[in-house]
Amino acid sequence: MTTVQMSLRTRLGPAEAGPQLSSLLKRFPARPVASEWEATGRSADEVLHRLVTPPFVVDSPSNQADRHAGMVKILRWLETYPGDTWQQRWLASGADPIGNTAWRHLASRTLAGREGAGRAPQAEFIRLGRGMLPLLAGDVIRPSLSWLVTPGGIPHLISEMARSRDPAAFSQLTVLSAQDPANTSTKEAALRRITAVLAAKGGTVSDITVGDCLQFVEVLADERGRRDTSLYFYQLLHALGVFPPDAPPTVRIFAVPGQQSIEQLVDRYDFACRPIRDLMISYLRERQPALDYTSLRNLSFGLGKMFWKDLEIHHPGISSLRLPTEVAAAWKQRIALKETTVTDSSGRRARVQTSRSDAGINYLAMIRAFYLDIAQWAMEDPALWGPWAAPCPIRVEEMSRRKDRLHRKSRIDQRTRERLPVLPVLVTTVTQARQTAAERLELAQRTEPGELFTVEGITLRRPVLAKPSAKTWAEDPDTGKREDLTLTEHRAFWTWAAVEVLRHTGIRVEELTELSHHSFVQYRLPTTGELVPLLQIAPSKSDAERLLVISPELADVLSAIVCRVRDDAGAVPLVVSYDGHERVWNPPMPLLFQRRYGVENRPINAEAIRALLNKALAGTGLTDAEGRPLHFVPHDFRRLFITDAILNGMPPHIAQLVCGHKDINTTMGYKAVYPEEVINGHRAFIARRRAIRPSEEYRTPTDEEWEEFLGHFERRKVAHGTCGRAFGSACIHEHACLRCALLRPDPAQHERLLEVRDNLLARIAEAQREGWLAEVEGLRVSLAGAEQKLAQTEQIATQRTTVHLGIPDFSQVVGRDATDS
């Protein structure tokens, strides 16, 4: 492994430096440091004669005199060291390791004849520094990159190289950087690094290689501890056309991690049991062909971190998959909890354990599949998998997700019902924000610096900037607070574009970021010959492409996007995007959602889309059912699209195809259920049922029939309460109400019921004295009924509360539209 590879692996971490970076370092090696070249082998007189003539001469006579005197001193100092060239003498002097400041004190002490402690006088210190500039620009000495950046860059080296080494290239770099809205310090730092590479490697700007840039990043990382490692200088060189066509098109390729091998995924957890480690690697390798990289990485986390590493921490020395019952039970309890950070009222943060939303069922599913797979494979390959086959510690009953799915469906439906009515508000807000931002930017660009301009009643001033900027700024005349109108318009446009495309298509946010100029296709109807514009959605989550019809509203949005991203030649620029799930770089594509970043075009990723949505919602003042600020995520638009489409008559199986779902149940899970649907569906059911019933049952009653019906409820009042018999039915107990189960006693008749009970007791006693046995049996039945009614009156009296139910008014429910809910 090269030094560059080792340094970058240290800086990025062992788990972050993927095979892409290693292959780049092999494909683009740095130029080797030469030991001899023409300029360094000349004599002192030849060097001086060359460096005191144009283009190495400066306009200031005093500065030029100091430069000449400094060169004489440096050459005289280097002649005291062995070597055939000035580069060899420079390396022998020991000045290179000590940096671009301390060497002057070393040279001054040597010239004075004393090697001890001491610092060069100020005048001599300046003179030696000025004398080194033409030696570097004239390629007489090539110090190391480390010397050039320690402790900092060399002042005036940019102007020296631009004047004497490669004036044409530096002129192009200046023009190129002037078009970039990056700040001045970033641009100057990039030019310093380009001149440092020229001073250390020789040649002109066109000779710089990708490997030189990587090597320079290595030096910066070593010298400055991972700080100040901006690769903007690589962007400038790439935009200038210095690198070959196969060079990495973006600097992010150098630092963004690639895929890790299965061994690296498992070794993240440092298993104490090596056989289990080897088993995990074999298992993941067996599963790898059927999984994408993200699923493979998640599976390694579930098996490694959440399962086996947890067992090793709590049960040191464990080495078998055959888990005791108590060990398995304790592990299930641990994964059902997770640690989260909470902040109390005083602002202190603490780590607390909370229950997982899914109770760790996802990890249970991973481990259960792990055990069952090994058991199955053990029958096919007993030598490899047989020794590890063990009873699964997770029963099938523990995998039930029915309750979680019901709760999740309920939460998602409520979330959709909250957001669908306010979607027009969001659309209006982002549309108005885009129009306002564009008007302000256009008017500000037409306004001279220092003058005022007014947009929608707000007066702003175009500020006078000390340095020219590619951005357009405005400031409040009263407070002086400045705003970057270019950035504001950029955010407003892409927020509007994202909201419009998402709500008109229902695509996933990953599919949104993958839309390209190639996504536009057309279909000619065979019957009429009409051309139908279609939007091709590339395979993403379901690995199945689909086509969507482009509506006129969506066509306007896509047209605005294409017009915005086109370059001067009228083409959509090619950009490379990073697949965060697979951790690979996609080939250059004319993506629609892209922006200018520095001197290169970059895609707008999903995180940026989410940030734009949150910023747009912050200005709407919308709240949810609990009064908290309402938040949208890109996937909300997908649920809103499906719900709105089905509510407006799209068949669910068509919505399934439009959204790219494999199962129609998934589509119906996205659709929210509204109360109007239940009411209208129930009414439709009643209408269908009435249609098959005899029409006589639904005729209008006559006045006599209506009076008889109302009179029934008036005649239900009896002596001890209310009779609950049905309308049109006669009393089947011959008015023996105490014995009737349909009598609902009135608590106000409690005293009368007591009298009836006492009278019955007296009559029973009399009948027993007289020997009327047949009458005794009938009286006892009545006594039991009286006691039962007494108990009911006491129960009703103790539990009765007055509740005003009101009269139902269905006009408030039936016939409402979706916005009323």
LORO-104037 format. One record per residue (C-alpha): residue number from 0; residue in one letter; y negated, x negated, z negated. Coordinates in pm, whole numbers. Each point is the difference from the previous one (the first is absolute). Layout:
<pts>
  num  residuo       Y       X       Z
  NUM        A       Y       X       Z
...
</pts>
This chain:
<pts>
  num  residuo       Y       X       Z
    0        M       0       0       0
    1        T    -343    -134      94
    2        T    -283     -57    -243
    3        V    -188     290     154
    4        Q     296     232     -52
    5        M      46    -110    -360
    6        S    -367      49     -80
    7        L     -21     342     158
    8        R     321     109    -169
    9        T    -149    -106    -332
   10        R    -321     184      70
   11        L     161     320     125
   12        G     291      -9    -242
   13        P     369     -49      80
   14        A      50     371      53
   15        E    -295      36     234
   16        A      45    -273     259
   17        G     222     165     254
   18        P     172    -136     308
   19        Q    -301      89     216
   20        L    -217    -260    -170
   21        S     269    -268      22
   22        S      52      68     371
   23        L    -375     -21      59
   24        L     -18    -338    -169
   25        K     283    -121     219
   26        R    -151     141     318
   27        F    -351    -127     -69
   28        P      14    -340    -175
   29        A    -319    -181     -95
   30        R    -118    -296     207
   31        P     119    -329    -152
   32        V    -260    -238    -141
   33        A     -47    -286     248
   34        S     -21    -360    -124
   35        E    -192    -138     297
   36        W    -239     132     266
   37        E    -274    -147     213
   38        A    -309      61    -214
   39        T     152    -138    -321
   40        G     111    -325     165
   41        R    -346    -112     115
   42        S    -198    -277    -161
   43        A    -288      58    -238
   44        D    -262     -84     263
   45        E     161     240     249
   46        V      12     276    -257
   47        L    -362     -47    -102
   48        H    -120     -22     360
   49        R     176     327      85
   50        L    -110     194    -306
   51        V    -370     -81      26
   52        T     -27     158     343
   53        P      -3     368      96
   54        P     160     238     -85
   55        F      35    -166    -344
   56        V    -376     -49     -47
   57        V    -204     240    -215
   58        D    -366      88      45
   59        S    -126    -125    -337
   60        P     -78    -376      14
   61        S      51     -46    -374
   62        N     329     189       7
   63        Q     114    -205     300
   64        A     -91    -322    -181
   65        D     205     106    -302
   66        R     293      91     225
   67        H      -7    -344     163
   68        A     -29    -181    -331
   69        G     280     209    -146
   70        M     232     -71     293
   71        V     -64    -374     -37
   72        K      86      11    -370
   73        I     315     208      54
   74        L     131    -228     277
   75        R     -81    -311    -207
   76        W     177     158    -298
   77        L     312      90     203
   78        E      18    -351     146
   79        T      92    -122    -348
   80        Y     337     179      27
   81        P     301     -97     214
   82        G      79     176     327
   83        D     -42     -17     374
   84        T    -192     329      33
   85        W    -269     173    -197
   86        Q     250     276     -86
   87        Q     244    -251    -148
   88        R    -278    -164    -204
   89        W    -114     344    -118
   90        L     346      85    -129
   91        A      33    -344    -161
   92        S    -329      43    -186
   93        G     136     279    -218
   94        A    -300     217      79
   95        D     197     282     159
   96        P     183     127    -314
   97        I    -316      15    -216
   98        G    -194     253     211
   99        N    -316      20     204
  100        T    -236     -82    -289
  101        A     159    -271    -215
  102        W      62    -232     298
  103        R    -373     -77      21
  104        H      -1    -141    -353
  105        L     307    -207      87
  106        A    -169    -138     314
  107        S    -323     -75    -188
  108        R     179    -192    -273
  109        T     204    -199     254
  110        L    -310     -93     200
  111        A    -174    -109    -321
  112        G     291    -229     -82
  113        R     120     182    -308
  114        E     303     227     -20
  115        G     -67     128    -351
  116        A    -162     321    -111
  117        G    -330     110     140
  118        R    -159     250     234
  119        A    -184     -59     325
  120        P    -380      30     -15
  121        Q    -132     329     133
  122        A    -154    -150     314
  123        E     316    -191      85
  124        F     215     305     -78
  125        I    -198     205     255
  126        R      -3    -283     253
  127        L     378     -40     -10
  128        G      49     375      42
  129        R    -228       8     303
  130        G     175    -301     148
  131        M     342     168     -30
  132        L    -103     300     218
  133        P     -16    -187     335
  134        L     319    -190     -89
  135        L     182     332     -42
  136        A    -158     165     303
  137        G      63    -314     210
  138        D     371       7     -97
  139        V     -15    -351    -150
  140        I     159     117    -327
  141        R     229     297     -55
  142        P      21      78    -370
  143        S     264     238    -129
  144        L     -58     374     -29
  145        S      22     -37    -376
  146        W    -287    -252       3
  147        L    -212     233     211
  148        V      26     290    -247
  149        T     -10    -193    -331
  150        P    -208      91    -187
  151        G    -159     203     281
  152        G    -100      -4     366
  153        I    -223    -271     144
  154        P    -361     113      55
  155        H    -135     -16     357
  156        L     344     -72     148
  157        I     -17     327     199
  158        S    -324     -93     174
  159        E     124    -355      56
  160        M     321     117     170
  161        A    -182     270     195
  162        R    -247    -257     137
  163        S     228    -292      76
  164        R     368     105      12
  165        D      26     341     174
  166        P    -339     172      54
  167        A     131     259     248
  168        A     275     127    -229
  169        F    -227      19    -305
  170        S    -253     193     205
  171        Q     270     252      90
  172        L     110      22    -362
  173        T    -358      71    -107
  174        V     -37     281     254
  175        L     339     143     -96
  176        S     -69      -1    -372
  177        A    -344     155      51
  178        Q     169     314     134
  179        D     213      29    -313
  180        P    -134     200    -300
  181        A     155    -251    -242
  182        N    -243    -159    -246
  183        T    -167    -333      68
  184        S     190    -194    -265
  185        T     333     103     154
  186        K    -110    -115     343
  187        E    -135    -332    -129
  188        A     322     -64    -192
  189        A     200      61     318
  190        L    -212    -249     196
  191        R      35    -258    -278
  192        R     376      29      20
  193        I       2     -35     376
  194        T    -210    -318     -25
  195        A     228    -129    -276
  196        V     305      40     227
  197        L    -186    -185     278
  198        A     -97    -283    -237
  199        A     356     -38    -132
  200        K     197      53     322
  201        G    -244    -113     271
  202        G     -50     160     338
  203        T    -207     305      82
  204        V      15     364    -107
  205        S     242      83     280
  206        D     245    -259    -139
  207        I      42     178    -336
  208        T     348     150     -42
  209        V     144     280    -210
  210        G     183    -261    -207
  211        D    -330    -173     -77
  212        C    -129     326    -144
  213        L     314      47    -208
  214        Q     -26    -354    -131
  215        F    -360      56     -96
  216        V      96     313    -193
  217        E     258    -211    -183
  218        V    -265    -253    -101
  219        L    -236     271    -121
  220        A     277     158    -205
  221        D      89    -334    -160
  222        E    -355    -114     -66
  223        R    -156     327    -112
  224        G     287     179    -169
  225        R      52     287     248
  226        R    -373      71      19
  227        D    -223     -12     303
  228        T     289      16     245
  229        S    -171     230     250
  230        L     136     -31     351
  231        Y    -307     135     174
  232        F     -29    -330     186
  233        Y     335      79     164
  234        Q    -137     335     113
  235        L    -296    -172     166
  236        L     221    -251     177
  237        H     241     269     116
  238        A    -284     216     132
  239        L    -140    -304     180
  240        G     329     -39     188
  241        V      91    -337    -149
  242        F     362      84     -78
  243        P     281      67     250
  244        P     103     360      82
  245        D     302     -15    -233
  246        A    -214     -90    -302
  247        P      -4     252    -287
  248        P    -265     259      91
  249        T    -114      54    -359
  250        V     -35    -220    -305
  251        R     181     256    -215
  252        I     330    -119     142
  253        F     -45    -323    -196
  254        A     -14     169    -340
  255        V     171     340      25
  256        P     361     -21    -121
  257        G     291      68     230
  258        Q     347     126     -73
  259        Q     209    -164    -266
  260        S     364     -80      34
  261        I     257     189    -207
  262        E      48    -310    -216
  263        Q    -374      -9     -74
  264        L      -6     371     -84
  265        V     283     -41    -252
  266        D    -117    -331    -145
  267        R    -330     157    -105
  268        Y     179     120    -314
  269        D     180    -322     -96
  270        F     337     143    -100
  271        A     186    -185    -272
  272        C     336     116     141
  273        R      47    -181     331
  274        P     302     207     115
  275        I    -209     317     -32
  276        R    -277    -172     193
  277        D     242     -78     282
  278        L     133     356     -12
  279        M    -352     142      36
  280        I     -64    -224     301
  281        S     324     107     166
  282        Y     -71     366     -68
  283        L    -355     -13     139
  284        R     118    -190     305
  285        E     258     273      60
  286        R    -265     271     -28
  287        Q    -271    -186     194
  288        P      88     121     356
  289        A     -56     364     -99
  290        L    -326     -53    -195
  291        D    -355     -90      91
  292        Y    -161    -287    -188
  293        T    -189     218    -248
  294        S     317     189     -95
  295        L     186    -329     -33
  296        R    -272    -140    -224
  297        N      -4     314    -216
  298        L     379      -9     -28
  299        S     -10    -362    -115
  300        F    -260      98    -261
  301        G     210     291    -125
  302        L     323    -199     -21
  303        G    -159    -324    -114
  304        K    -296      81    -223
  305        M      71     351    -124
  306        F     377     -35     -42
  307        W     158    -339     -46
  308        K    -298    -201    -127
  309        D     -68     276    -253
  310        L     362     -19    -116
  311        E     -16    -381     -32
  312        I    -318      25    -210
  313        H     143     254    -243
  314        H     363    -116      11
  315        P       7    -380      42
  316        G     322    -136     143
  317        I      98     315     189
  318        S     202     -84     309
  319        S     190     313     104
  320        L     -93     323     177
  321        R     237     188    -231
  322        L    -262     118    -248
  323        P      87     139    -344
  324        T    -117     355     -59
  325        E    -267     -97    -253
  326        V    -138    -274     229
  327        A     -29     240     295
  328        A    -162     268    -216
  329        A    -259    -243    -138
  330        W     -81    -123     352
  331        K     -57     356     126
  332        Q    -241      66    -285
  333        R    -198    -315      82
  334        I     -44      70     370
  335        A    -114     354     -77
  336        L    -313    -160    -149
  337        K    -265    -220     154
  338        E    -290    -201    -135
  339        T    -351     103      98
  340        T    -345    -118    -100
  341        V    -222     253    -179
  342        T    -359     -27    -115
  343        D    -109     162    -326
  344        S    -342     146     -84
  345        S    -129    -340    -116
  346        G      87    -165     329
  347        R     300    -198    -128
  348        R     296     -23     234
  349        A     357       6    -120
  350        R     349      16     148
  351        V     193     315     -90
  352        Q     333     144     109
  353        T      -4     325     192
  354        S     272     207     160
  355        R      62     -51     370
  356        S     -84     296     218
  357        D     349      -2     148
  358        A     170    -118    -323
  359        G     121    -310     187
  360        I     225     210     222
  361        N     -77    -215     303
  362        Y     136    -305    -179
  363        L     299     199    -118
  364        A      73      88     362
  365        M     -20    -367     101
  366        I     240    -111    -270
  367        R     243     287      62
  368        A       8     -86     371
  369        F      53    -365     -93
  370        Y     311      82    -208
  371        L     142     249     249
  372        D     -54    -235     296
  373        I     184    -280    -175
  374        A     286     235     -87
  375        Q      24     113     362
  376        W     -25    -351     144
  377        A     261    -124    -246
  378        M     262     202     187
  379        E    -104    -161     329
  380        D     -48    -357    -127
  381        P     176     -38    -338
  382        A     -51    -377     -15
  383        L    -381      21      14
  384        W     -83     327    -171
  385        G     313      82    -200
  386        P     -81    -216    -307
  387        W    -334     180     -40
  388        A     121     359      31
  389        A     -77     185    -323
  390        P     -55     357    -123
  391        C    -348     123      85
  392        P    -208      49    -319
  393        I    -204     279     165
  394        R     153     344      32
  395        V     -81     231     287
  396        E    -152     251    -247
  397        E    -268    -254     -85
  398        M    -116      -9     363
  399        S    -124     358      17
  400        R    -351      16     140
  401        R     -34     376      24
  402        K    -251      33    -283
  403        D    -203    -298     119
  404        R      -8     137     353
  405        L    -113     342    -119
  406        H    -275    -153    -210
  407        R    -102    -225     285
  408        K     -11     293     242
  409        S    -215     194    -245
  410        R    -244    -291     -44
  411        I     -25     -63     373
  412        D     -57     368      77
  413        Q    -276      19    -259
  414        R    -154    -317     141
  415        T       6     148     351
  416        R    -144     334    -115
  417        E    -289    -186    -166
  418        R     -80    -210     306
  419        L      46     237     293
  420        P    -300     222     -89
  421        V    -232    -302     -45
  422        L     111    -181     315
  423        P    -295     145     198
  424        V    -235    -139    -266
  425        L     146    -348      39
  426        V     -17      20     379
  427        T    -362     112     -10
  428        T     -88    -277    -246
  429        V     150    -285     201
  430        T    -143     136     326
  431        Q    -349      24    -147
  432        A      31    -344    -158
  433        R     100    -151     334
  434        Q    -294     160     183
  435        T    -249    -101    -267
  436        A     124    -359     -18
  437        A     -14     -35     381
  438        E    -355     138      14
  439        R    -120    -231    -277
  440        L     155    -304     161
  441        E    -139      79     344
  442        L    -349      68    -131
  443        A       4    -311    -220
  444        Q      98    -217     297
  445        R    -300     133     192
  446        T    -232     -65    -293
  447        E    -179    -332     -37
  448        P      60    -198    -322
  449        G    -241     105    -271
  450        E     -62     348     141
  451        L     106     335    -144
  452        F     225     262     159
  453        T     113     346    -113
  454        V     336     172      48
  455        E      68     351    -140
  456        G    -294     -22    -233
  457        I      91    -342    -144
  458        T    -245    -282      67
  459        L     131    -356      20
  460        R    -136    -338     102
  461        R     151    -255     237
  462        P     -15    -314    -217
  463        V    -126    -339     110
  464        L     295    -240     -36
  465        A     -37    -370     -75
  466        K     288     -80     232
  467        P     110     191     312
  468        S     299     231     -52
  469        A     227     190     233
  470        K     -10     291    -247
  471        T    -270     266     -21
  472        W    -146      47    -346
  473        A    -229     261    -153
  474        E    -171       8    -338
  475        D    -156     261    -221
  476        P    -380     -47       7
  477        D     -26      90    -370
  478        T     294    -183    -159
  479        G      66    -270     261
  480        K     373      73     -10
  481        R     162    -101     329
  482        E     279     166     192
  483        D     212    -138     282
  484        L     -41     273     261
  485        T     254    -167     230
  486        L     270      18    -266
  487        T     -98     355     -97
  488        E      27     121     359
  489        H     331    -184      42
  490        R     149     171    -306
  491        A    -138     342      94
  492        F     142     -15     352
  493        W     350    -109     -97
  494        T      14     250    -287
  495        W     -84     278     243
  496        A     250    -132     256
  497        A     282     -24    -256
  498        V     -61     351    -139
  499        E     -16     157     345
  500        V     311    -170     138
  501        L     203      68    -314
  502        R     -91     367     -23
  503        H      53      70     372
  504        T     336    -180      27
  505        G     166      -3    -342
  506        I     125    -354      61
  507        R      76    -250    -273
  508        V    -260    -262     -87
  509        E     230    -277     126
  510        E      21     182     333
  511        L    -377      33       1
  512        T     -49    -374     -31
  513        E     253     -57     280
  514        L    -176     223     255
  515        S     -95    -205     303
  516        H    -151      44     342
  517        H     358      16     128
  518        S      58     315    -210
  519        F    -179     214     259
  520        V     243     156     246
  521        Q     -16     306     224
  522        Y     243     262     120
  523        R     -35     211     313
  524        L     127     357     -32
  525        P     252      63     281
  526        T    -113     360      48
  527        T    -379     -31      18
  528        G     -48    -375      48
  529        E    -236     -10    -299
  530        L     -27    -334    -182
  531        V      62      23    -373
  532        P    -128    -296    -209
  533        L     250    -117    -259
  534        L     -12    -240    -292
  535        Q     309    -216     -40
  536        I      84     -76    -361
  537        A     191    -325     -32
  538        P     318      -6    -212
  539        S     -80     -56    -364
  540        K     174     151    -301
  541        S     260     203     188
  542        D      38    -252     286
  543        A     -51     279     255
  544        E    -298      24     229
  545        R    -161     335      80
  546        L    -277     143     215
  547        L    -291     214    -117
  548        V    -228     209     216
  549        I    -358    -127     -15
  550        S    -231     290     -77
  551        P    -359      -2     133
  552        E    -133     -79    -349
  553        L     241    -290     -39
  554        A     -86    -123     349
  555        D    -367     -27     -99
  556        V      91    -206    -306
  557        L     230    -236     190
  558        S    -262     -42     272
  559        A    -260    -102    -258
  560        I     242    -253    -151
  561        V      83    -158     336
  562        C    -366     -25      96
  563        R     -75    -172    -327
  564        V     273    -265       7
  565        R     -27     -97     367
  566        D    -127    -350      71
  567        D    -260    -102     257
  568        A     264       5     274
  569        G      89     361     -79
  570        A     345     -78    -142
  571        V     132      72    -347
  572        P      47    -342    -168
  573        L     348    -113     -95
  574        V      52     -47    -374
  575        V     299    -104    -207
  576        S      98     213    -296
  577        Y     216     -81    -299
  578        D     288     230     -86
  579        G     -12       1    -378
  580        H     337     176     -26
  581        E     195    -238     220
  582        R    -232    -298     -75
  583        V     -22    -102     363
  584        W    -288     -37     244
  585        N      -5     243     289
  586        P     -84    -119     352
  587        P    -364      39     117
  588        M     -75     365      78
  589        P    -314     194     104
  590        L     -11     188    -330
  591        L    -254     281     -29
  592        F     -77     -51    -367
  593        Q    -142    -351       6
  594        R    -323    -167    -104
  595        R    -192    -317      56
  596        Y      55    -245    -284
  597        G    -186    -326      42
  598        V      66    -117     352
  599        E     333     179      38
  600        N     124     357      16
  601        R     225     123    -280
  602        P     190     327     -49
  603        I    -113     251    -260
  604        N     294      26    -238
  605        A     121     289    -213
  606        E    -167    -132    -317
  607        A    -338       1     175
  608        I      56     360     114
  609        R      74     108    -357
  610        A    -311    -178    -128
  611        L    -218     171     263
  612        L     138     342     -97
  613        N     -66     -58    -370
  614        K    -357    -111      70
  615        A     -63     305     217
  616        L     138     241    -261
  617        A    -215    -155    -272
  618        G    -308     144     170
  619        T     132     355      42
  620        G      16      96    -369
  621        L     329     185      55
  622        T     223      49    -305
  623        D     356     113     -60
  624        A     123     285    -221
  625        E     -53    -209    -314
  626        G    -355     -98      91
  627        R      80    -358      93
  628        P    -130    -158     323
  629        L     216     103     292
  630        H     187    -279     175
  631        F     156      -2     343
  632        V     269    -236     119
  633        P      86     -31     370
  634        H     331     182     -55
  635        D    -187     308    -125
  636        F    -120      62     355
  637        R     362       6     115
  638        R      85     274    -250
  639        L    -316     190      88
  640        F      83     -22     370
  641        I     353     138     -48
  642        T    -113     277    -237
  643        D    -284     110     227
  644        A     217     -12     311
  645        I     278     217    -146
  646        L    -249     242    -157
  647        N    -154      48     344
  648        G     328      82     169
  649        M     161    -329     101
  650        P     379      31     -39
  651        P     133    -237    -266
  652        H     245    -167     239
  653        I    -290     -84     235
  654        A    -201    -137    -293
  655        Q     302    -213     -85
  656        L      -4    -158     347
  657        V    -376     -51      -5
  658        C      16    -180    -334
  659        G     309    -202      81
  660        H     220     124    -286
  661        K     376     -29      32
  662        D      63     298    -227
  663        I    -185     330      15
  664        N      25      22    -380
  665        T    -231    -299     -17
  666        T    -253     185     214
  667        M      22     311    -216
  668        G     -38    -217    -308
  669        Y    -338    -113     134
  670        K    -113     359      54
  671        A    -174     159    -296
  672        V      75     361     -97
  673        Y    -300     227     -49
  674        P     -11     330    -199
  675        E    -107     182     317
  676        E     323    -104     164
  677        V     207     154    -280
  678        I    -202     322       2
  679        N      -4      38     376
  680        G     367     -87      24
  681        H      88     257    -267
  682        R    -209     266     171
  683        A     168     -77     331
  684        F     339      35    -169
  685        I    -100     339    -141
  686        A    -118     111     343
  687        R     329    -104     157
  688        R     197     178    -273
  689        R    -200     320      42
  690        A      64      -8     372
  691        I     374      49     -56
  692        R     -34     262    -278
  693        P     -33     380      63
  694        S    -359      86      75
  695        E      20     306    -230
  696        E      -3    -228    -300
  697        Y    -349    -119      87
  698        R    -167     337      82
  699        T    -323      99    -177
  700        P      78     222    -305
  701        T    -139     355     -22
  702        D    -251     103    -268
  703        E     269     187    -191
  704        E     231    -301       7
  705        W    -280    -225    -118
  706        E     -96     233    -282
  707        E     366      23    -106
  708        F      20    -381       3
  709        L    -310     -39    -218
  710        G     113     284    -227
  711        H     324    -185     -66
  712        F    -189    -278    -177
  713        E    -200     256    -200
  714        R     318     186    -109
  715        R     176    -318    -115
  716        K    -173      26    -337
  717        V     243     129    -266
  718        A     -25      44    -374
  719        H     107    -350    -106
  720        G    -133    -209     293
  721        T      34     -25     376
  722        C     296      85     223
  723        G      84    -264     260
  724        R     217     209     232
  725        A     -54     -39     376
  726        F    -214     236     207
  727        G     184     305     118
  728        S     283     -33    -254
  729        A      81     248    -278
  730        C      71     -80    -363
  731        I     371     -76     -32
  732        H       5      12    -382
  733        E    -124     359     -41
  734        H    -314    -136    -165
  735        A     189    -175    -278
  736        C    -259    -278      17
  737        L     108    -189    -309
  738        R     334     -68     167
  739        C    -153     -90     345
  740        A     -37    -364     102
  741        L    -289      93     235
  742        L    -224     101    -290
  743        R    -268    -256     -81
  744        P    -114      92    -353
  745        D    -368       3     -87
  746        P     -85    -210    -309
  747        A    -240     275    -105
  748        Q     302     225     -55
  749        H     156    -238    -250
  750        E     -61     230    -302
  751        R     141     299     189
  752        L     312    -198      87
  753        L      41     -84    -369
  754        E     -11     370     -83
  755        V     259      72     269
  756        R     227    -272    -139
  757        D     -32     131    -358
  758        N      70     353     119
  759        L     311    -118     183
  760        L     126    -177    -310
  761        A     -47     317    -204
  762        R     178     213     261
  763        I     291    -246      13
  764        A      35      18    -380
  765        E      -9     379      12
  766        A     263      11     278
  767        Q     229    -227    -196
  768        R     -29     224    -310
  769        E      73     308     201
  770        G     283    -159     197
  771        W    -165      34     342
  772        L     172    -306     139
  773        A     -72      69     369
  774        E    -374      29     -71
  775        V       6    -325    -205
  776        E     112    -202     303
  777        G    -284     136     223
  778        L    -261     -57    -272
  779        R     111    -362     -40
  780        V     -56     -63     376
  781        S    -352     140     -32
  782        L     -57    -214    -315
  783        A     100    -316     188
  784        G    -246      89     279
  785        A    -280      64    -252
  786        E      55    -335    -172
  787        Q       2    -176     339
  788        K    -333     163      96
  789        L    -149     -97    -336
  790        A      99    -363      61
  791        Q    -161      16     348
  792        T    -327     137    -141
  793        E     -17    -282    -255
  794        Q      70    -259     270
  795        I    -261     146     234
  796        A    -259      16    -277
  797        T      44    -365     -99
  798        Q       3    -140     357
  799        R    -255     226     168
  800        T    -313    -174     136
  801        T    -265     150     219
  802        V     -25    -169     344
  803        H    -231     128     270
  804        L     189     -45     326
  805        G    -258     164     223
  806        I      68     176     327
  807        P     157    -218     271
  808        D    -233     -52     297
  809        F     197    -133     297
  810        S    -313     -26     213
  811        Q     -62    -337    -164
  812        V     337    -134     110
  813        V     119     162     317
  814        G    -177    -112     313
  815        R    -157    -318    -139
  816        D     -23    -300     225
  817        A     112    -352     -96
  818        T    -344    -106    -118
  819        D       1     253    -284
  820        S     285    -160    -188
</pts>
